[in-house]
Amino acid sequence: MPLRRALLLPWLRKPVRRWQRRPFGRLVGHFLQKLVRGGQDDASSELDLGGGALLGLLAAPGAFTSLLMLDKYSAFLNWMRGRLNDDLYVTSAPDKYLFLCVAMAVTGIVTVLKWDQILPDQQDYLNLAPLPVSSRRILLANALAILAAVVVVAVDVNLIPTVLFMPALFIAIIAPVVLRVVAVLSTTKGP
């Protein structure tokens, strides 16, 4: 609960709570919990990961790759190595494609692992059929839960590389220009 409270903006909390209390919001919440928990019973021998651990594992490949590439784009290390005139836009193209491939691979793995939970199963039918909810609303709630899960996975997989890789690349491109400007300004005499 504290994480949910911290992530929701104060003005957004009340409408979200109100929406969660309605039948459609509860259906979407049910399908989201089913996607995260896997719909397994407690006696299952498989590893049961919560939402936070799952998101952490999904973000790990991009984070490690970004940290390993900080050495490649360090302006100081490139200066020490004598690479003063590298075109970092061309140099960084393969790395950008690597991040795209990592994001697609992680999303594909999650899709394969959760494929059997996309459509309502027999347990959902037994639980939801007696309720006065149309099958169209059940499918719509499931589709909305899948959409929310896809957005969360996409943001999670791409957020850390965006935060770590892009500023490092930006600094590596701008730092030599700034250093040249400072050198020129420091060598010119004032009036």
C-alpha positions, 0 to 999 in steps of 0.5 A, spaced: 500 500 500 505 505 501 508 504 494 501 505 491 500 511 495 507 514 493 506 513 486 499 516 485 498 523 485 494 526 491 489 529 486 488 522 483 488 518 489 480 519 490 478 517 483 482 511 483 479 509 489 472 510 487 473 506 480 476 500 484 470 500 488 466 499 482 464 492 479 468 494 473 474 496 477 474 490 481 474 485 475 480 489 472 484 488 479 482 481 479 485 480 472 491 484 474 492 480 480 491 474 476 497 476 471 502 478 476 500 472 481 499 467 476 493 464 478 496 458 482 494 455 488 499 456 495 501 449 495 505 450 488 512 448 488 514 454 483 517 460 485 512 465 486 514 473 485 510 479 487 509 485 483 515 488 485 520 483 484 518 481 477 518 489 475 525 488 478 527 482 474 525 485 468 529 492 469 535 488 470 538 487 463 537 494 461 540 497 467 546 492 467 547 494 460 547 501 461 552 501 467 557 497 462 556 502 457 558 508 461 565 506 460 564 507 453 561 514 453 565 517 458 568 524 455 574 523 460 576 516 458 575 518 451 579 524 452 585 519 455 584 514 450 585 520 444 578 519 441 577 526 441 573 527 434 569 520 435 562 521 432 558 519 438 551 519 434 554 513 429 558 510 435 551 509 439 547 506 434 548 499 435 547 500 442 541 503 441 539 497 437 541 493 443 536 496 447 531 495 443 532 488 442 533 487 450 526 490 450 523 486 445 526 480 448 524 481 455 517 483 453 517 476 449 519 472 454 514 475 459 508 474 453 510 467 453 510 466 460 504 469 461 500 467 455 496 462 458 493 467 463 491 472 457 484 469 456 479 468 462 480 460 464 475 455 467 476 458 474 474 465 472 468 462 468 466 458 474 467 465 479 464 470 474 458 466 470 453 467 476 454 474 477 450 479 473 456 481 468 456 480 461 461 476 458 463 483 453 464 486 460 469 481 462 473 481 456 473 488 456 476 488 463 481 483 461 483 487 455 484 493 460 488 489 465 492 486 459 493 493 456 495 496 463 500 490 464 503 491 457 504 499 459 507 497 466 512 492 463 514 497 457 515 503 462 519 498 466 524 495 461 525 502 458 525 507 464 532 505 467 536 505 460 533 511 458 535 514 465 542 512 465 544 511 457 541 517 454 544 522 459 551 519 459 551 519 451 548 527 452 554 528 456 559 525 452 557 529 446 556 536 449 562 535 454 568 536 449 564 542 446 563 545 453 571 544 454 573 547 448 568 553 449 571 554 456 578 553 453 577 559 448 574 563 453 579 562 458 585 564 453 582 570 451 584 577 454 578 581 457 578 589 455 
